[in-house]
Amino acid sequence: MRYRTRLVVLSLGLLAGVLFALLFSKTTGSEVSVSDEGPLDQMDRSGAAGAESTSEKPRGKRAPPRFNVPPTVPRILTAAELFMKQPRPFDTFYNEEDRDPAWAPQMESRLQARLSAAAFESVGLEGLNMSHVDCKKTTCRVELQYSHELRDKVSERAFADGFSRETDPIGYYEMQTGNIATVGGSTRVDEVTKDGVKYLRKTVFIGFGSGAMDPTRYPKWSESKKAQAEELRERFRLVEQMRREKEAQKTAVQSAAAKLSL
């Protein structure tokens, strides 16, 4: 009887040991199977603290090499562009500039072609001549000559076309062919006598923006302005129409006031 009891106890102990071993193997196997870290991941995790104490730095993208880049040089503004920012008498810009020996002769040549006697005659301005042109760096001074008779003729023609009577020959030329420069101003008209003949000499200072600055591109720029001449004429006609209407209203009010005073 005692022998059987010991045998049962031993069998139960062995069975319990087998069950415990099986349970332990399943538990450890599941822990390994759920881990998705690789060897390098585990090493980085376990050695993170040690990496901070060593001189080696973690690998990463290298910074691009540094070069000594010169600062951007701002573009020098032309007198026309400066005038747009801060208007003042345009002849002061011309007087402040030095002559550019490369640019000035080329632009003078372009203006001589643009303001030639043949060009004036093509729009009925016989007798209008450019007597002098002098360019600096971005500006030019232009002198034009015409008679009193031509001035009066142009004034009447301009008024008949819907423009102001104050339109002079060069102004009429620009309305027919487009602007000759980006900016123009500080005009002066003097009466000059030569060989007993009186005529008018008009001096005008003109400046060129970036679009018209290059003498090689100036003819193309002039053509683009010629295409816009009709729009320019309509603008002047509208201004003159408003002026005439205002003048007519003023005259009507004065006439009515005169009748009431009688």
C-alpha positions as CSV (number, residue, x, y, z in Angstrom):
1,M,0.0,0.0,0.0
2,R,2.7,2.4,0.9
3,Y,4.6,1.5,-2.3
4,R,1.6,2.4,-4.4
5,T,1.2,5.7,-2.6
6,R,4.8,6.6,-3.3
7,L,4.4,5.7,-6.9
8,V,1.4,7.9,-7.4
9,V,3.1,10.9,-5.7
10,L,6.2,10.4,-7.9
11,S,4.0,10.2,-11.0
12,L,2.1,13.4,-10.1
13,G,5.5,15.2,-9.5
14,L,6.8,14.1,-12.9
15,L,3.6,15.2,-14.6
16,A,3.6,18.6,-12.8
17,G,7.3,19.1,-13.9
18,V,6.4,18.3,-17.5
19,L,3.4,20.7,-17.5
20,F,5.6,23.4,-15.9
21,A,8.3,22.9,-18.6
22,L,5.7,23.1,-21.4
23,L,4.2,26.2,-20.0
24,F,7.5,27.9,-19.6
25,S,8.6,27.2,-23.2
26,K,5.4,28.6,-24.6
27,T,5.8,31.8,-22.6
28,T,9.3,32.5,-23.7
29,G,8.5,31.6,-27.3
30,S,5.7,34.1,-27.5
31,E,7.9,36.9,-26.2
32,V,10.5,36.2,-28.9
33,S,8.0,35.9,-31.7
34,V,6.3,39.3,-31.1
35,S,9.6,41.2,-31.2
36,D,10.2,42.9,-34.5
37,E,13.4,44.6,-33.6
38,G,16.5,43.6,-35.5
39,P,20.0,43.3,-34.1
40,L,20.9,46.9,-35.0
41,D,17.8,48.2,-33.3
42,Q,18.5,46.3,-30.1
43,M,22.0,47.5,-30.1
44,D,21.1,51.1,-30.6
45,R,18.5,50.9,-27.8
46,S,20.8,49.2,-25.4
47,G,23.8,51.4,-26.2
48,A,22.0,54.7,-26.4
49,A,23.3,55.8,-23.0
50,G,26.9,54.7,-23.9
51,A,26.8,56.6,-27.2
52,E,26.3,59.9,-25.4
53,S,29.5,59.4,-23.5
54,T,31.7,58.5,-26.5
55,S,33.2,60.9,-29.0
56,E,31.5,59.2,-31.9
57,K,28.4,60.9,-33.3
58,P,25.4,59.1,-34.8
59,R,25.4,58.8,-38.5
60,G,23.3,61.1,-40.5
61,K,23.2,63.3,-43.7
62,R,26.3,65.4,-44.1
63,A,25.7,69.2,-44.2
64,P,26.4,70.7,-47.6
65,P,29.7,72.5,-47.9
66,R,29.6,76.2,-47.3
67,F,30.8,78.7,-50.0
68,N,31.5,82.3,-49.7
69,V,28.7,83.8,-51.9
70,P,29.2,87.5,-52.7
71,P,26.2,89.7,-51.8
72,T,23.8,90.5,-54.5
73,V,24.6,93.9,-56.1
74,P,21.4,96.0,-56.5
75,R,20.6,97.2,-60.0
76,I,21.2,100.9,-60.5
77,L,18.0,102.7,-61.2
78,T,17.7,104.9,-64.2
79,A,16.8,108.6,-63.9
80,A,13.4,107.8,-65.3
81,E,12.8,105.2,-62.6
82,L,14.1,107.6,-59.9
83,F,11.8,110.3,-61.2
84,M,8.8,107.9,-60.9
85,K,9.7,107.3,-57.2
86,Q,10.4,110.9,-56.3
87,P,9.5,113.5,-58.9
88,R,11.5,116.6,-59.3
89,P,12.6,118.8,-62.3
90,F,13.9,116.4,-64.8
91,D,16.8,118.5,-65.9
92,T,18.3,118.0,-62.5
93,F,18.7,114.3,-63.2
94,Y,20.4,115.2,-66.5
95,N,22.8,117.7,-64.8
96,E,23.8,115.1,-62.2
97,E,24.8,112.4,-64.7
98,D,28.2,111.9,-66.3
99,R,28.5,111.0,-69.9
100,D,28.7,107.3,-70.7
101,P,31.1,107.0,-73.6
102,A,29.6,103.7,-74.7
103,W,25.9,104.4,-74.3
104,A,25.6,108.1,-75.2
105,P,26.7,108.0,-78.8
106,Q,24.5,105.0,-79.6
107,M,21.4,106.6,-78.1
108,E,22.1,109.9,-79.9
109,S,22.2,108.0,-83.2
110,R,18.9,106.3,-82.4
111,L,17.3,109.7,-81.6
112,Q,18.6,111.3,-84.7
113,A,16.8,108.6,-86.7
114,R,13.7,108.8,-84.6
115,L,13.5,112.6,-84.9
116,S,14.8,113.0,-88.4
117,A,13.4,115.5,-90.9
118,A,12.0,112.7,-93.0
119,A,10.2,111.3,-89.9
120,F,8.6,114.7,-89.2
121,E,7.6,115.1,-92.9
122,S,5.8,111.7,-92.8
123,V,3.2,113.2,-90.5
124,G,3.0,116.6,-92.2
125,L,5.5,118.5,-90.0
126,E,7.7,120.0,-92.6
127,G,10.0,122.6,-91.1
128,L,10.4,120.8,-87.7
129,N,14.0,119.9,-87.1
130,M,16.1,118.5,-84.3
131,S,19.1,120.9,-84.0
132,H,20.9,119.2,-81.2
133,V,21.0,116.1,-79.0
134,D,23.3,115.3,-76.1
135,C,23.0,112.2,-74.0
136,K,24.6,111.3,-70.7
137,K,24.1,108.0,-68.9
138,T,20.3,107.4,-68.9
139,T,19.1,110.9,-70.0
140,C,19.3,113.1,-73.0
141,R,18.8,116.8,-73.9
142,V,17.1,117.4,-77.2
143,E,16.7,120.8,-79.0
144,L,14.1,121.2,-81.7
145,Q,13.5,124.2,-84.0
146,Y,10.4,125.3,-85.8
147,S,8.8,128.5,-87.0
148,H,6.0,130.5,-85.6
149,E,3.9,129.6,-88.7
150,L,4.4,125.9,-88.1
151,R,3.4,126.3,-84.4
152,D,0.2,128.1,-85.3
153,K,-0.6,125.5,-88.1
154,V,-0.2,122.6,-85.7
155,S,-2.3,124.3,-83.1
156,E,-5.2,124.7,-85.5
157,R,-4.8,121.2,-86.8
158,A,-4.7,119.8,-83.3
159,F,-7.8,121.7,-82.3
160,A,-9.7,120.4,-85.3
161,D,-8.7,116.8,-84.5
162,G,-10.1,117.2,-80.9
163,F,-6.8,118.1,-79.2
164,S,-5.8,121.1,-77.2
165,R,-4.7,124.3,-79.0
166,E,-1.6,124.2,-76.8
167,T,-0.3,121.2,-78.7
168,D,3.1,122.1,-80.2
169,P,4.8,120.4,-83.2
170,I,6.8,117.8,-81.1
171,G,3.7,117.0,-79.0
172,Y,1.7,116.5,-82.2
173,Y,4.5,114.2,-83.5
174,E,4.3,112.0,-80.4
175,M,0.6,111.8,-80.6
176,Q,1.0,110.5,-84.2
177,T,3.9,108.1,-83.7
178,G,4.1,107.4,-79.9
179,N,6.4,108.6,-77.1
180,I,10.0,109.1,-77.9
181,A,11.2,108.3,-74.4
182,T,9.9,106.9,-71.1
183,V,9.9,110.3,-69.3
184,G,10.2,113.9,-70.6
185,G,10.1,117.2,-68.7
186,S,11.7,120.5,-67.9
187,T,10.8,121.9,-71.3
188,R,11.8,125.4,-72.3
189,V,10.9,127.4,-75.4
190,D,13.1,130.3,-76.5
191,E,12.7,132.7,-79.4
192,V,15.9,132.8,-81.5
193,T,16.8,135.0,-84.4
194,K,19.2,133.8,-87.0
195,D,20.1,135.6,-90.3
196,G,17.2,137.9,-89.6
197,V,14.7,135.1,-89.3
198,K,12.9,134.4,-86.0
199,Y,12.1,130.8,-85.0
200,L,11.4,128.9,-81.8
201,R,13.8,126.6,-80.1
202,K,12.4,124.0,-77.7
203,T,14.6,122.2,-75.2
204,V,13.3,119.1,-73.6
205,F,15.0,116.6,-71.2
206,I,14.1,113.0,-71.7
207,G,14.9,109.8,-69.8
208,F,14.8,106.1,-70.6
209,G,13.5,103.2,-68.4
210,S,14.7,99.6,-68.5
211,G,12.5,98.8,-71.6
212,A,13.9,101.6,-73.8
213,M,17.4,101.8,-72.2
214,D,19.2,99.5,-74.6
215,P,20.0,101.3,-77.9
216,T,19.8,98.1,-79.8
217,R,16.3,97.5,-78.6
218,Y,15.1,101.1,-78.8
219,P,13.7,100.8,-82.4
220,K,11.5,97.8,-81.3
221,W,10.4,99.8,-78.2
222,S,9.5,102.7,-80.4
223,E,7.4,100.5,-82.6
224,S,5.5,99.3,-79.6
225,K,4.8,102.9,-78.6
226,K,3.7,103.6,-82.1
227,A,1.1,100.8,-81.8
228,Q,-0.2,102.5,-78.7
229,A,-0.4,106.0,-80.3
230,E,-4.1,105.7,-81.1
231,E,-4.8,105.0,-77.4
232,L,-2.8,108.0,-76.5
233,R,-4.7,110.2,-79.0
234,E,-8.0,109.0,-77.6
235,R,-6.8,109.9,-74.1
236,F,-5.9,113.4,-75.1
237,R,-9.2,113.8,-77.0
238,L,-11.1,112.8,-73.9
239,V,-9.2,115.2,-71.7
240,E,-9.8,118.0,-74.2
241,Q,-13.5,117.1,-74.6
242,M,-13.9,117.4,-70.8
243,R,-12.0,120.7,-70.8
244,R,-14.2,122.1,-73.6
245,E,-17.4,121.0,-71.9
246,K,-16.3,122.7,-68.7
247,E,-15.4,125.8,-70.6
248,A,-18.8,125.8,-72.3
249,Q,-20.6,125.5,-69.0
250,K,-18.5,128.3,-67.5
251,T,-19.4,130.5,-70.5
252,A,-23.1,129.7,-70.2
253,V,-23.1,130.6,-66.5
254,Q,-21.3,133.9,-67.2
255,S,-23.8,134.7,-70.0
256,A,-26.8,133.9,-67.8
257,A,-25.4,136.0,-65.0
258,A,-24.8,138.9,-67.5
259,K,-28.4,138.7,-68.7
260,L,-29.7,138.8,-65.1
261,S,-27.7,141.9,-64.3
262,L,-29.3,143.9,-67.1
